[in-house]
Amino acid sequence: MKDATYHRKGFGLKHVVDADLKRAYESDLIAELKESDNVLTRNGVTVRLAEAFGFCWGVDRAVSMAYETRRHFPERQIWITNEIIHNPVVNSHLKEMSIQFLPVKEDGSKNLDCVGEGDVVILPAFGASLDEMEYLDRRGCEIVDTTCPWVSRVWNRVAKYAQGDFTAIIHGKYNHEETVATSSRAQVYLIVQNLGEAELVADYILNGGDKAAFLERFRRGCSKGFDPERDLIRIGIANQTTMLKGETELIGKLFEKTMISKYGPSKIDQHFLSPGDTICDATQERQDAMLSLIEEDLDIMLIIGGFNSSNTGHLHEIAMTKSVPSYHIDGAECILSAEEINHKDENGTQTKISRDWLPPSPVVIGISAGASTPNQVVAQVIDKLFSLRSAPGRP
């Protein structure tokens, strides 16, 4: 792609859009909480906020670049190939700025046909697949690439695997934009969503099995023409950067042990390449902060973030390891009343309404938020919690 039509570093307008970003996403209440060691009590409600939460550097960069793009191209048609990040508030703001989101076809694929020559296309923080990049290049588009550097780091690793004829075993979600983009850069790949699927692959490596059943099991997550008997001889591990770090590490150790058992320790380098540390710093900081928070004396936990946010979902998984009730919500509007809350279910597949969720005062509520959640959204949730106990007659 020509340098003149490919932008990776923004347009030098951060100082121009800063006021808009602060007004839209920052909060005086969050600043007050940070000044009081992330603990605040009002109306019999004590909020304990995780030490690390909300917007990460990569998200802040992507959103800022989107705002800069509109300022730099005030009259141009601007598209985003997907949600800039997984947060409904941020994406709504961009739509209000006349930045259009590519429509999705019935089969779930993006409809790129509406993009015209000379249009500006923003690639989200998750990145874009090579097929999409090549298509947009042919259309003569101007590209603004906000891909997180942590994601690019994984892409570089996957590309090295391809050069050495190693199959990329990717720990990620089949249909997540980042995993789709990463797998497009692999010569041969297999996606495992969790340790359980990784164990199935490891067992096949050691013991063989029904190839047809294996391919059916992983049909949504393997490269075209994948052959487990041929393509699992040399493997390298990669990951979606927002997965649980502990699980990625376990998967890496599992496959290392598997290949040592299969080929012997002296030949391990010919058959296995470890992933290194490719879980992004911000994801790990938020997971570590959640692990610390759940050790506090809490009555309930609220985890705030888009319902399709992978890193928010993993924060909720950590919270659910404790017996304290926890709820994944995407904003203050999910708190319907002191009696009812709308939240993502325990399986992470749909939302549901739970009753009698808020214990009587005094109550201590732990709060964290995914890396795509603005401070203002967190503050709105906290304000809503305080207001529930300020009404006359509230316990």
C-alpha positions as CSV (number, residue, x, y, z in Angstrom):
1,M,0.0,0.0,0.0
2,K,1.4,3.4,-1.0
3,D,2.8,5.5,1.9
4,A,0.7,8.5,0.8
5,T,-2.5,6.5,1.4
6,Y,-1.5,4.5,4.5
7,H,-1.5,6.2,7.9
8,R,-0.2,4.4,11.0
9,K,0.7,7.3,13.3
10,G,-2.3,9.7,13.1
11,F,-2.2,13.2,11.8
12,G,-0.5,15.2,14.6
13,L,-3.9,16.5,15.8
14,K,-4.0,14.9,19.3
15,H,-3.9,18.3,20.9
16,V,-6.8,19.4,18.7
17,V,-9.1,16.5,19.7
18,D,-8.0,16.2,23.3
19,A,-10.8,18.4,24.6
20,D,-13.4,16.3,22.7
21,L,-12.0,13.1,24.1
22,K,-11.9,14.4,27.7
23,R,-15.4,15.7,27.5
24,A,-16.7,12.4,26.1
25,Y,-14.7,9.8,28.1
26,E,-13.2,11.2,31.3
27,S,-14.8,11.7,34.7
28,D,-14.3,13.9,37.8
29,L,-15.8,11.1,39.9
30,I,-13.1,8.6,38.8
31,A,-10.5,11.2,39.6
32,E,-12.0,11.6,43.1
33,L,-11.9,7.8,43.5
34,K,-8.3,7.6,42.5
35,E,-7.4,10.3,45.0
36,S,-9.1,8.2,47.8
37,D,-7.2,5.0,47.1
38,N,-10.0,3.7,44.8
39,V,-12.5,3.5,47.6
40,L,-15.6,5.7,48.1
41,T,-18.6,5.5,50.3
42,R,-22.0,7.2,49.9
43,N,-25.5,6.4,51.0
44,G,-24.4,3.2,52.6
45,V,-22.8,2.0,49.4
46,T,-19.0,1.4,49.4
47,V,-17.3,1.1,46.0
48,R,-13.9,-0.6,45.7
49,L,-12.5,0.1,42.2
50,A,-9.8,-2.2,40.8
51,E,-6.3,-0.7,40.6
52,A,-6.2,-1.1,36.8
53,F,-9.4,-0.8,34.8
54,G,-10.9,0.7,31.7
55,F,-9.2,2.4,28.7
56,C,-5.7,1.0,27.9
57,W,-3.1,2.8,25.9
58,G,-3.9,0.9,22.7
59,V,-7.6,1.8,22.9
60,D,-6.9,5.4,23.7
61,R,-4.7,5.6,20.7
62,A,-7.3,4.0,18.4
63,V,-10.1,6.3,19.5
64,S,-7.9,9.3,19.3
65,M,-6.8,8.4,15.7
66,A,-10.4,8.0,14.7
67,Y,-11.2,11.5,16.0
68,E,-8.1,12.9,14.3
69,T,-9.2,11.2,11.0
70,R,-12.5,13.1,11.0
71,R,-10.7,16.4,11.7
72,H,-8.1,15.7,8.9
73,F,-10.7,14.6,6.4
74,P,-13.8,16.8,7.2
75,E,-15.5,16.2,3.8
76,R,-14.5,12.7,3.0
77,Q,-16.6,9.5,3.4
78,I,-15.1,7.6,6.3
79,W,-15.7,3.9,7.1
80,I,-14.6,1.6,9.9
81,T,-14.2,-2.0,9.0
82,N,-15.6,-3.1,12.3
83,E,-16.3,-1.6,15.8
84,I,-13.2,0.6,16.6
85,I,-13.3,-1.1,20.0
86,H,-15.9,-3.2,21.8
87,N,-17.8,-0.4,23.5
88,P,-21.2,0.8,22.5
89,V,-20.7,4.3,23.8
90,V,-17.5,4.9,21.8
91,N,-19.0,3.5,18.6
92,S,-22.1,5.6,19.0
93,H,-20.0,8.7,19.3
94,L,-18.2,7.9,16.1
95,K,-21.5,7.3,14.3
96,E,-22.6,10.8,15.4
97,M,-19.4,12.1,13.7
98,S,-20.7,10.6,10.4
99,I,-18.1,7.8,10.5
100,Q,-19.9,4.8,9.0
101,F,-19.5,1.2,10.0
102,L,-19.3,-1.4,7.2
103,P,-22.6,-3.3,6.9
104,V,-22.6,-7.0,7.7
105,K,-24.0,-9.6,5.3
106,E,-26.4,-12.4,6.4
107,D,-23.5,-14.9,6.6
108,G,-21.7,-12.5,9.1
109,S,-19.1,-11.3,6.6
110,K,-18.4,-7.6,6.0
111,N,-19.9,-6.0,2.9
112,L,-16.9,-4.1,1.4
113,D,-18.7,-3.3,-1.8
114,C,-20.0,0.0,-0.5
115,V,-16.5,1.4,-0.1
116,G,-15.7,3.7,-3.0
117,E,-12.5,4.9,-4.6
118,G,-10.9,7.6,-2.5
119,D,-12.9,6.8,0.7
120,V,-11.1,6.8,4.0
121,V,-11.2,3.4,5.8
122,I,-10.2,3.1,9.5
123,L,-8.9,-0.3,10.6
124,P,-9.9,-1.0,14.2
125,A,-7.6,-1.8,17.2
126,F,-8.1,-5.5,16.5
127,G,-6.6,-5.2,13.0
128,A,-7.9,-6.5,9.7
129,S,-7.4,-9.6,7.6
130,L,-5.0,-9.7,4.7
131,D,-7.9,-10.3,2.3
132,E,-9.6,-7.1,3.6
133,M,-6.4,-5.1,3.2
134,E,-5.8,-6.4,-0.3
135,Y,-9.4,-5.6,-1.3
136,L,-9.3,-2.1,0.1
137,D,-6.0,-1.5,-1.7
138,R,-7.5,-2.5,-5.0
139,R,-10.4,-0.1,-4.3
140,G,-8.0,2.8,-4.0
141,C,-8.9,3.6,-0.4
142,E,-7.0,5.8,2.0
143,I,-6.2,3.6,5.1
144,V,-5.9,4.7,8.7
145,D,-4.5,1.8,10.6
146,T,-5.2,1.8,14.4
147,T,-4.1,-1.8,15.0
148,C,-2.7,-2.2,18.5
149,P,1.0,-2.8,18.5
150,W,0.5,-5.9,20.7
151,V,-1.6,-7.4,18.0
152,S,1.0,-6.6,15.4
153,R,3.6,-8.3,17.6
154,V,1.6,-11.6,17.4
155,W,1.3,-11.2,13.6
156,N,5.1,-11.0,13.4
157,R,5.5,-14.2,15.4
158,V,2.9,-16.0,13.2
159,A,4.8,-14.8,10.0
160,K,8.0,-16.3,11.4
161,Y,6.3,-19.6,12.0
162,A,5.2,-19.7,8.4
163,Q,8.8,-19.0,7.2
164,G,9.9,-22.1,9.2
165,D,7.0,-24.3,8.0
166,F,5.5,-24.4,11.5
167,T,1.8,-24.6,12.0
168,A,0.4,-21.7,14.2
169,I,-1.7,-23.0,17.0
170,I,-3.7,-19.9,18.0
171,H,-5.3,-19.6,21.4
172,G,-8.3,-17.4,20.6
173,K,-12.0,-17.3,19.6
174,Y,-12.9,-18.4,16.1
175,N,-15.0,-15.4,15.1
176,H,-13.1,-12.7,17.0
177,E,-11.8,-10.0,14.7
178,E,-8.3,-10.2,16.1
179,T,-8.0,-14.0,15.7
180,V,-9.4,-13.7,12.2
181,A,-6.8,-11.1,11.3
182,T,-4.0,-13.2,13.0
183,S,-4.9,-16.4,11.3
184,S,-5.0,-14.7,7.9
185,R,-1.2,-14.1,8.3
186,A,-0.4,-17.8,9.0
187,Q,0.5,-20.2,6.3
188,V,-1.2,-23.1,8.2
189,Y,-3.1,-22.6,11.4
190,L,-5.4,-24.3,14.0
191,I,-7.4,-22.3,16.5
192,V,-8.1,-23.6,20.0
193,Q,-10.5,-21.7,22.1
194,N,-9.5,-23.1,25.5
195,L,-7.4,-25.6,27.3
196,G,-10.0,-28.4,26.7
197,E,-9.7,-28.0,22.9
198,A,-5.9,-27.9,23.3
199,E,-6.0,-31.2,25.1
200,L,-7.9,-32.8,22.3
201,V,-5.2,-31.6,19.8
202,A,-2.4,-32.8,22.1
203,D,-4.1,-36.2,22.4
204,Y,-4.3,-36.5,18.6
205,I,-0.6,-35.6,18.3
206,L,0.3,-38.4,20.7
207,N,-2.2,-41.1,19.9
208,G,-3.8,-40.3,16.5
209,G,-7.5,-40.8,16.0
210,D,-10.4,-40.3,13.7
211,K,-9.2,-37.6,11.3
212,A,-12.6,-36.9,9.9
213,A,-14.0,-36.4,13.4
214,F,-11.1,-34.1,14.3
215,L,-11.6,-32.0,11.2
216,E,-15.3,-31.7,11.9
217,R,-14.6,-30.6,15.5
218,F,-12.2,-27.8,14.3
219,R,-13.8,-27.0,11.0
220,R,-14.4,-23.3,12.0
221,G,-10.9,-22.9,13.2
222,C,-8.4,-24.3,10.7
223,S,-6.7,-23.3,7.5
224,K,-8.0,-24.6,4.2
225,G,-6.7,-28.1,3.5
226,F,-5.6,-28.6,7.1
227,D,-4.3,-32.2,7.7
228,P,-3.7,-33.0,11.3
229,E,-1.4,-35.9,10.4
230,R,0.8,-33.6,8.4
231,D,0.3,-30.2,10.0
232,L,0.8,-31.1,13.7
233,I,4.4,-32.3,13.3
234,R,5.9,-28.8,13.7
235,I,3.9,-26.3,15.7
236,G,4.3,-22.8,17.2
237,I,2.0,-21.2,19.7
238,A,0.3,-17.8,19.3
239,N,-2.7,-16.1,20.9
240,Q,-5.4,-13.5,20.8
241,T,-3.9,-10.8,23.0
242,T,-7.0,-10.5,25.3
243,M,-7.2,-14.1,26.4
244,L,-6.5,-15.3,30.0
245,K,-2.7,-15.2,30.3
246,G,-2.7,-18.2,32.7
247,E,-4.6,-20.3,30.2
248,T,-2.4,-19.4,27.3
249,E,0.7,-20.3,29.4
250,L,-0.9,-23.7,30.3
251,I,-1.6,-24.4,26.6
252,G,2.0,-23.5,25.7
253,K,3.3,-25.9,28.4
254,L,0.9,-28.6,27.3
255,F,2.1,-28.6,23.7
256,E,5.8,-28.3,24.8
257,K,5.3,-31.4,27.0
258,T,3.4,-33.2,24.2
259,M,6.1,-32.6,21.6
260,I,8.9,-33.7,24.0
261,S,6.9,-36.9,24.6
262,K,6.4,-37.4,20.9
263,Y,9.9,-36.6,19.6
264,G,12.2,-36.4,22.6
265,P,13.9,-33.4,24.3
266,S,16.8,-33.3,21.9
267,K,14.5,-32.6,19.0
268,I,12.1,-30.2,20.6
269,D,13.4,-27.2,18.8
270,Q,12.6,-28.9,15.5
271,H,8.9,-29.4,16.5
272,F,7.9,-26.7,18.9
273,L,8.2,-22.9,19.2
274,S,7.0,-21.2,22.4
275,P,4.8,-18.1,22.1
276,G,6.9,-15.8,24.3
277,D,4.8,-13.2,26.2
278,T,2.2,-11.9,23.8
279,I,-0.7,-11.2,26.2
280,C,-0.8,-7.4,26.1
281,D,0.4,-5.5,29.2
282,A,-2.9,-3.8,29.7
283,T,-4.9,-7.0,29.6
284,Q,-2.5,-8.6,32.1
285,E,-2.6,-5.5,34.4
286,R,-6.4,-5.7,34.5
287,Q,-6.5,-9.4,35.2
288,D,-3.9,-9.0,38.0
289,A,-5.9,-6.1,39.5
290,M,-9.1,-8.3,39.4
291,L,-7.2,-11.1,41.1
292,S,-6.3,-8.7,43.9
293,L,-9.8,-7.2,44.1
294,I,-11.6,-10.5,44.6
295,E,-9.5,-11.1,47.7
296,E,-11.2,-8.0,49.3
297,D,-14.2,-8.3,51.6
298,L,-16.9,-7.7,48.9
299,D,-20.7,-8.3,48.8
300,I,-21.0,-8.3,45.0
301,M,-18.8,-7.6,41.9
302,L,-19.7,-5.6,38.8
303,I,-17.6,-5.9,35.7
304,I,-18.3,-3.2,33.1
305,G,-17.7,-3.5,29.4
306,G,-19.2,-4.3,26.0
307,F,-21.0,-7.7,25.9
308,N,-18.8,-8.7,23.0
309,S,-15.6,-7.6,24.7
310,S,-13.2,-10.6,25.1
311,N,-11.1,-9.0,27.8
312,T,-14.1,-7.9,29.8
313,G,-15.5,-11.5,29.6
314,H,-12.3,-12.8,31.0
315,L,-12.4,-10.4,33.9
316,H,-15.8,-11.8,34.7
317,E,-14.5,-15.3,34.5
318,I,-11.9,-14.4,37.2
319,A,-14.6,-12.8,39.3
320,M,-16.7,-16.0,39.1
321,T,-13.9,-18.0,40.7
322,K,-15.1,-16.5,44.0
323,S,-18.4,-17.2,45.7
324,V,-19.3,-13.5,45.6
325,P,-22.1,-12.8,43.1
326,S,-20.7,-11.0,40.0
327,Y,-22.4,-9.4,37.1
328,H,-21.1,-8.4,33.6
329,I,-22.9,-5.2,32.5
330,D,-22.2,-2.8,29.6
331,G,-23.3,0.4,31.3
332,A,-25.5,2.1,33.9
333,E,-28.7,1.4,31.9
334,C,-28.3,-2.3,32.8
335,I,-29.0,-1.4,36.4
336,L,-32.8,-1.4,36.1
337,S,-33.4,-0.8,39.9
338,A,-32.2,-1.9,43.3
339,E,-34.2,-5.1,42.6
340,E,-33.3,-5.9,39.0
341,I,-30.2,-6.0,36.9
342,N,-29.7,-6.9,33.2
343,H,-26.4,-8.7,32.7
344,K,-24.6,-11.3,30.6
345,D,-25.3,-14.8,31.8
346,E,-22.7,-17.1,33.4
347,N,-22.1,-18.8,30.1
348,G,-21.4,-15.6,28.3
349,T,-23.9,-16.4,25.5
350,Q,-26.9,-14.0,26.2
351,T,-28.2,-11.5,28.6
352,K,-30.7,-12.1,31.4
353,I,-32.4,-10.2,34.2
354,S,-31.7,-11.2,37.8
355,R,-33.7,-10.1,40.8
356,D,-32.7,-9.2,44.3
357,W,-29.2,-8.6,43.2
358,L,-28.3,-5.7,45.5
359,P,-27.9,-6.6,49.2
360,P,-29.1,-4.3,52.0
361,S,-26.9,-1.4,53.1
362,P,-24.2,-1.2,54.1
363,V,-23.0,-2.9,51.0
364,V,-19.5,-3.2,49.5
365,I,-19.3,-3.4,45.7
366,G,-16.1,-4.3,43.8
367,I,-15.9,-2.8,40.3
368,S,-13.7,-3.3,37.3
369,A,-13.9,-2.5,33.6
370,G,-12.6,-3.9,30.4
371,A,-9.9,-2.1,28.4
372,S,-12.5,-0.7,26.0
373,T,-14.6,1.0,28.7
374,P,-14.3,4.8,29.2
375,N,-14.0,6.3,32.7
376,Q,-17.3,8.1,32.1
377,V,-19.2,4.8,31.7
378,V,-17.6,3.5,34.9
379,A,-18.6,6.7,36.7
380,Q,-22.2,6.5,35.4
381,V,-22.5,3.0,36.9
382,I,-21.1,4.2,40.3
383,D,-23.5,7.2,40.3
384,K,-26.4,4.9,39.6
385,L,-25.4,2.7,42.5
386,F,-25.2,5.6,44.9
387,S,-28.6,6.9,43.7
388,L,-30.3,3.6,44.4
389,R,-29.7,4.1,48.1
390,S,-30.5,7.8,48.2
391,A,-34.2,7.5,47.5
392,P,-36.5,7.7,50.6
393,G,-37.3,4.3,52.1
394,R,-34.4,2.5,50.5
395,P,-32.8,0.0,52.8
